[in-house]
Amino acid sequence: MNKKIACPLHYTMNLIGTKWKPLILFHLLEGPLRSGVLQKKIPEISNKMFTQSLRQLEKDGLISRKVYPVVPPKVEYKLSKRGRSLEEILISLDDWGVAASKN
C-alpha cells in the first residue's frame, strides 16, 4: 500500500476495529489453529461473521490460511508477520480488560 495515510489510527481501526477481528487475532497468538478450534474459542460469533472476519483478515495480510490436501479438508489459520506485529497491542488490550473487570 503506497497511499498516504491521513490518520494512522483510522487505518488501524479499519483493519482490526470490528467486534470479532481482535478476538480472532488474540487467539492466534497461541499459534496456528484449525478453523473449528478457533471458532470454539469465540462461542458468541456466528458462522457468517467468523467466515467474513477470517476472509478480511486474510485479505489484509494479518493472517494466513493453509489448506491441507486431506479428506475431510483441514484448514489452519495463523498470524502472518504483519499480524504478529499486533501482539503487544492485543496483549495490552487483554491486560486492560482484566484490570478493568476487577473494578
VOVO-847176 format. One record per atom (N, C-alpha, C): residue number from 1; x negated, y, z negated; atom name. Coordinates in pm, 1 decimal. Last residue first. Layout:
N
PT;num;u;v;w;atome
PT;NUM;X;Y;Z;CA
...
END
This chain:
103
PT;num;u;v;w;atome
PT;103;1272.0;-380.4;-3870.6;N
PT;103;1325.6;-258.8;-3934.3;CA
PT;103;1475.7;-261.7;-3944.0;C
PT;102;1199.7;-593.8;-3722.6;N
PT;102;1186.1;-607.5;-3868.4;CA
PT;102;1244.7;-488.5;-3942.8;C
PT;101;1209.0;-520.6;-3463.0;N
PT;101;1317.4;-607.4;-3510.5;CA
PT;101;1311.4;-627.4;-3661.4;C
PT;100;971.8;-381.5;-3427.7;N
PT;100;1097.9;-307.1;-3431.2;CA
PT;100;1211.8;-391.6;-3486.5;C
PT;99;783.1;-591.9;-3420.2;N
PT;99;779.4;-491.4;-3526.7;CA
PT;99;911.7;-418.0;-3539.7;C
PT;98;866.4;-727.9;-3188.1;N
PT;98;855.8;-798.5;-3315.9;CA
PT;98;861.4;-697.9;-3430.5;C
PT;97;844.5;-523.1;-2996.7;N
PT;97;974.4;-585.6;-3024.6;CA
PT;97;975.5;-659.2;-3157.2;C
PT;96;569.6;-480.7;-2998.7;N
PT;96;658.2;-372.7;-3039.4;CA
PT;96;795.2;-428.3;-3076.8;C
PT;95;484.5;-727.5;-2896.0;N
PT;95;445.3;-687.6;-3031.8;CA
PT;95;536.0;-577.2;-3084.9;C
PT;94;594.7;-705.2;-2636.5;N
PT;94;636.5;-813.0;-2726.0;CA
PT;94;604.3;-777.4;-2871.4;C
PT;93;449.3;-486.2;-2539.1;N
PT;93;595.5;-479.2;-2547.5;CA
PT;93;650.1;-585.3;-2642.7;C
PT;92;190.9;-597.0;-2550.5;N
PT;92;223.9;-479.7;-2631.9;CA
PT;92;375.0;-463.8;-2647.1;C
PT;91;217.0;-797.4;-2359.3;N
PT;91;191.3;-835.3;-2498.6;CA
PT;91;223.4;-718.7;-2591.6;C
PT;90;252.9;-635.3;-2131.3;N
PT;90;356.8;-730.7;-2171.8;CA
PT;90;339.8;-773.3;-2317.1;C
PT;89;7.9;-494.5;-2126.3;N
PT;89;135.7;-422.7;-2136.1;CA
PT;89;245.0;-515.1;-2187.4;C
PT;88;-177.7;-701.0;-2094.2;N
PT;88;-181.9;-615.3;-2213.5;CA
PT;88;-50.0;-542.1;-2234.6;C
PT;87;-91.2;-809.6;-1836.0;N
PT;87;-93.3;-886.9;-1960.4;CA
PT;87;-90.9;-798.3;-2085.0;C
PT;86;-100.8;-707.4;-1584.3;N
PT;86;4.5;-654.4;-1672.6;CA
PT;86;2.0;-719.1;-1811.1;C
PT;85;-282.0;-851.7;-1442.6;N
PT;85;-325.8;-720.0;-1488.5;CA
PT;85;-222.0;-653.2;-1579.4;C
PT;84;-141.3;-1068.1;-1351.6;N
PT;84;-220.2;-1087.4;-1473.6;CA
PT;84;-266.7;-952.6;-1529.5;C
PT;83;-49.1;-963.2;-1108.8;N
PT;83;44.0;-986.5;-1218.4;CA
PT;83;-27.2;-1001.0;-1352.1;C
PT;82;-290.8;-965.0;-964.8;N
PT;82;-218.8;-838.5;-987.1;CA
PT;82;-120.0;-851.5;-1103.4;C
PT;81;-340.4;-1236.0;-958.7;N
PT;81;-437.3;-1147.7;-1024.4;CA
PT;81;-371.5;-1013.6;-1058.2;C
PT;80;-20.1;-1385.9;-1030.6;N
PT;80;-129.9;-1353.4;-940.6;CA
PT;80;-229.9;-1268.2;-1020.0;C
PT;79;116.0;-1635.7;-1236.6;N
PT;79;81.1;-1495.9;-1217.3;CA
PT;79;-30.9;-1484.8;-1115.4;C
PT;78;306.6;-1897.0;-1081.1;N
PT;78;201.8;-1848.6;-1170.6;CA
PT;78;177.4;-1701.7;-1140.8;C
PT;77;530.7;-2169.6;-1034.6;N
PT;77;501.8;-2026.7;-1026.4;CA
PT;77;389.3;-1993.6;-1122.3;C
PT;76;611.6;-2451.5;-837.1;N
PT;76;544.2;-2397.0;-954.5;CA
PT;76;515.1;-2249.1;-929.8;C
PT;75;820.9;-2709.0;-741.4;N
PT;75;781.1;-2571.1;-717.3;CA
PT;75;725.8;-2515.8;-847.7;C
PT;74;876.1;-3009.3;-589.5;N
PT;74;819.1;-2949.3;-710.4;CA
PT;74;769.3;-2810.5;-671.9;C
PT;73;1140.3;-3209.0;-460.9;N
PT;73;1046.6;-3097.3;-447.2;CA
PT;73;1001.7;-3042.9;-582.6;C
PT;72;1140.7;-3560.0;-564.9;N
PT;72;1205.8;-3433.9;-531.1;CA
PT;72;1103.9;-3319.2;-527.1;C
PT;71;880.3;-3566.7;-339.2;N
PT;71;1025.3;-3581.5;-349.5;CA
PT;71;1055.3;-3629.9;-490.2;C
PT;70;625.7;-3325.4;-249.0;N
PT;70;672.0;-3447.7;-313.9;CA
PT;70;824.4;-3450.1;-311.4;C
PT;69;426.2;-3106.9;-190.8;N
PT;69;496.2;-3193.1;-94.5;CA
PT;69;533.8;-3328.6;-154.9;C
PT;68;483.0;-2821.3;-390.6;N
PT;68;412.9;-2948.3;-375.7;CA
PT;68;493.2;-3039.0;-283.4;C
PT;67;446.7;-2482.0;-358.7;N
PT;67;539.8;-2592.5;-334.3;CA
PT;67;456.1;-2717.6;-310.9;C
PT;66;390.1;-2205.3;-551.8;N
PT;66;325.8;-2319.7;-488.4;CA
PT;66;428.2;-2431.9;-479.2;C
PT;65;382.0;-1858.7;-563.6;N
PT;65;468.1;-1977.4;-562.8;CA
PT;65;394.3;-2088.2;-490.5;C
PT;64;273.5;-1591.8;-772.0;N
PT;64;259.2;-1675.4;-652.9;CA
PT;64;339.7;-1802.6;-673.5;C
PT;63;348.7;-1252.0;-865.4;N
PT;63;343.0;-1396.2;-890.9;CA
PT;63;317.0;-1468.7;-759.9;C
PT;62;313.5;-1003.1;-757.8;N
PT;62;288.2;-1019.8;-901.1;CA
PT;62;283.7;-1166.5;-942.6;C
PT;61;379.8;-923.3;-498.0;N
PT;61;245.3;-972.2;-525.3;CA
PT;61;211.8;-991.4;-671.7;C
PT;60;631.6;-861.9;-422.7;N
PT;60;549.4;-751.7;-472.8;CA
PT;60;409.2;-795.9;-515.2;C
PT;59;729.7;-1115.5;-364.5;N
PT;59;716.6;-1017.1;-256.3;CA
PT;59;623.9;-902.7;-297.3;C
PT;58;741.3;-1218.9;-625.8;N
PT;58;651.0;-1278.6;-527.3;CA
PT;58;624.8;-1180.4;-412.6;C
PT;57;936.4;-1056.7;-735.8;N
PT;57;803.0;-1059.5;-796.6;CA
PT;57;700.5;-1118.4;-700.3;C
PT;56;1151.4;-1123.5;-566.9;N
PT;56;1099.5;-986.7;-570.2;CA
PT;56;958.5;-982.3;-628.8;C
PT;55;1183.9;-1396.1;-627.7;N
PT;55;1154.7;-1353.9;-490.4;CA
PT;55;1095.5;-1213.8;-486.6;C
PT;54;1247.3;-1383.4;-902.5;N
PT;54;1127.7;-1453.8;-856.3;CA
PT;54;1087.9;-1408.4;-716.6;C
PT;53;1490.8;-1241.2;-886.1;N
PT;53;1376.0;-1184.4;-957.9;CA
PT;53;1246.3;-1250.8;-913.9;C
PT;52;1654.0;-1421.7;-744.6;N
PT;52;1626.4;-1287.3;-691.6;CA
PT;52;1501.9;-1227.2;-756.2;C
PT;51;1656.4;-1641.2;-924.9;N
PT;51;1602.7;-1655.4;-789.2;CA
PT;51;1566.1;-1520.4;-729.6;C
PT;50;1779.8;-1518.1;-1146.1;N
PT;50;1649.9;-1583.5;-1159.7;CA
PT;50;1582.3;-1592.5;-1022.9;C
PT;49;2023.5;-1438.6;-1043.8;N
PT;49;1928.4;-1336.8;-1087.3;CA
PT;49;1788.0;-1394.2;-1101.9;C
PT;48;2134.8;-1696.1;-985.3;N
PT;48;2120.9;-1594.2;-881.6;CA
PT;48;2016.0;-1490.0;-920.7;C
PT;47;2142.5;-1822.9;-1235.6;N
PT;47;2061.8;-1879.1;-1126.7;CA
PT;47;2033.0;-1774.5;-1019.5;C
PT;46;2117.8;-1580.9;-1503.2;N
PT;46;2194.4;-1662.7;-1408.3;CA
PT;46;2099.9;-1717.6;-1302.0;C
PT;45;1972.1;-1586.4;-1826.7;N
PT;45;1964.4;-1544.4;-1687.2;CA
PT;45;2045.7;-1639.3;-1597.6;C
PT;44;1965.4;-1685.7;-2084.0;N
PT;44;2071.7;-1591.2;-2050.6;CA
PT;44;2076.3;-1554.8;-1902.8;C
PT;43;1734.9;-1846.1;-2118.8;N
PT;43;1866.6;-1909.7;-2101.2;CA
PT;43;1978.6;-1814.8;-2058.9;C
PT;42;1444.9;-1861.0;-2041.3;N
PT;42;1529.3;-1740.9;-2035.2;CA
PT;42;1673.8;-1787.4;-2016.2;C
PT;41;1333.8;-2104.7;-2036.7;N
PT;41;1277.6;-2012.1;-2134.7;CA
PT;41;1357.6;-1881.9;-2140.4;C
PT;40;1451.9;-2221.5;-1819.0;N
PT;40;1499.0;-2262.0;-1952.0;CA
PT;40;1445.3;-2170.6;-2061.4;C
PT;39;1297.2;-2116.5;-1611.4;N
PT;39;1434.7;-2069.3;-1627.7;CA
PT;39;1489.1;-2106.8;-1765.0;C
PT;38;1058.6;-2263.2;-1647.4;N
PT;38;1058.7;-2117.7;-1661.4;CA
PT;38;1200.2;-2066.0;-1685.8;C
PT;37;1148.7;-2519.5;-1585.7;N
PT;37;1093.8;-2491.8;-1719.6;CA
PT;37;1098.2;-2341.7;-1746.6;C
PT;36;1221.1;-2484.7;-1315.9;N
PT;36;1319.4;-2527.4;-1415.6;CA
PT;36;1275.1;-2498.2;-1558.3;C
PT;35;975.1;-2410.6;-1192.3;N
PT;35;1088.0;-2317.7;-1196.4;CA
PT;35;1190.9;-2355.8;-1302.1;C
PT;34;679.6;-2475.2;-1381.4;N
PT;34;779.4;-2516.9;-1283.4;CA
PT;34;901.9;-2428.6;-1300.4;C
PT;33;412.8;-2248.5;-1439.1;N
PT;33;531.8;-2319.3;-1486.4;CA
PT;33;619.3;-2358.5;-1368.8;C
PT;32;79.2;-2156.9;-1530.3;N
PT;32;177.0;-2196.0;-1428.2;CA
PT;32;292.5;-2276.3;-1488.5;C
PT;31;66.0;-1966.8;-1841.0;N
PT;31;7.4;-2045.0;-1733.0;CA
PT;31;115.7;-2082.7;-1634.5;C
PT;30;156.7;-1781.2;-2017.4;N
PT;30;117.8;-1912.6;-2071.9;CA
PT;30;44.0;-1996.6;-1969.1;C
PT;29;249.7;-1580.1;-1862.7;N
PT;29;119.6;-1557.6;-1927.6;CA
PT;29;66.3;-1688.3;-1984.7;C
PT;28;504.6;-1640.4;-1792.8;N
PT;28;399.4;-1691.4;-1705.5;CA
PT;28;259.2;-1661.0;-1757.9;C
PT;27;647.8;-1496.1;-1977.2;N
PT;27;640.5;-1641.4;-1993.8;CA
PT;27;533.1;-1703.1;-1904.7;C
PT;26;614.8;-1237.7;-1867.5;N
PT;26;564.3;-1269.2;-2001.2;CA
PT;26;548.5;-1420.2;-2019.3;C
PT;25;751.5;-1255.8;-1621.3;N
PT;25;607.2;-1231.7;-1623.5;CA
PT;25;546.7;-1270.9;-1757.4;C
PT;24;1013.0;-1291.2;-1720.8;N
PT;24;951.4;-1392.1;-1633.8;CA
PT;24;800.0;-1377.6;-1637.9;C
PT;23;1041.4;-1049.9;-1859.5;N
PT;23;1050.9;-1177.6;-1930.3;CA
PT;23;987.4;-1289.9;-1849.6;C
PT;22;1022.9;-855.4;-1657.9;N
PT;22;920.5;-861.0;-1763.1;CA
PT;22;923.3;-992.6;-1840.5;C
PT;21;1260.0;-929.2;-1499.9;N
PT;21;1123.3;-942.5;-1449.4;CA
PT;21;1017.0;-945.2;-1559.9;C
PT;20;1509.5;-870.0;-1623.5;N
PT;20;1453.8;-1004.9;-1625.5;CA
PT;20;1307.7;-1016.2;-1584.8;C
PT;19;1585.7;-601.1;-1601.1;N
PT;19;1605.9;-670.7;-1728.5;CA
PT;19;1526.0;-800.1;-1736.1;C
PT;18;1329.5;-421.5;-1420.5;N
PT;18;1462.3;-480.3;-1436.3;CA
PT;18;1470.2;-550.8;-1571.7;C
PT;17;1072.2;-307.8;-1374.0;N
PT;17;1167.7;-243.8;-1462.7;CA
PT;17;1307.1;-301.6;-1470.2;C
PT;16;857.7;-373.5;-1211.8;N
PT;16;887.5;-461.6;-1326.3;CA
PT;16;1002.9;-414.4;-1412.5;C
PT;15;858.8;-195.5;-988.1;N
PT;15;807.5;-332.2;-977.0;CA
PT;15;857.8;-423.0;-1088.8;C
PT;14;964.4;41.8;-1081.7;N
PT;14;1028.9;-21.0;-965.7;CA
PT;14;982.8;-165.3;-950.4;C
PT;13;778.8;97.0;-1280.9;N
PT;13;913.5;58.0;-1321.2;CA
PT;13;991.1;-2.4;-1204.2;C
PT;12;560.1;172.3;-1118.8;N
PT;12;552.6;54.8;-1205.8;CA
PT;12;691.4;6.4;-1244.0;C
PT;11;663.8;407.7;-998.4;N
PT;11;617.4;295.5;-916.6;CA
PT;11;616.9;166.2;-998.7;C
PT;10;701.5;563.6;-1226.1;N
PT;10;816.1;528.7;-1141.9;CA
PT;10;782.1;408.4;-1054.2;C
PT;9;437.8;592.0;-1308.0;N
PT;9;532.5;521.7;-1394.1;CA
PT;9;655.0;478.0;-1314.2;C
PT;8;323.5;744.5;-1094.7;N
PT;8;281.3;607.0;-1119.6;CA
PT;8;377.9;527.9;-1208.1;C
PT;7;466.7;940.4;-869.1;N
PT;7;476.6;915.2;-1012.3;CA
PT;7;440.0;769.3;-1039.0;C
PT;6;376.3;942.8;-603.7;N
PT;6;407.4;1068.7;-671.0;CA
PT;6;410.3;1051.5;-822.6;C
PT;5;132.4;785.6;-430.6;N
PT;5;232.1;760.6;-534.4;CA
PT;5;253.8;890.3;-612.1;C
PT;4;85.5;760.7;-89.3;N
PT;4;55.2;839.5;-208.2;CA
PT;4;167.8;818.0;-308.0;C
PT;3;44.4;439.8;60.2;N
PT;3;124.1;559.0;36.8;CA
PT;3;77.6;629.0;-90.5;C
PT;2;-76.7;203.8;103.4;N
PT;2;-159.9;321.1;115.9;CA
PT;2;-83.1;450.1;93.1;C
PT;1;-84.6;-117.7;0.0;N
PT;1;0.0;0.0;0.0;CA
PT;1;-88.3;122.9;0.0;C
END
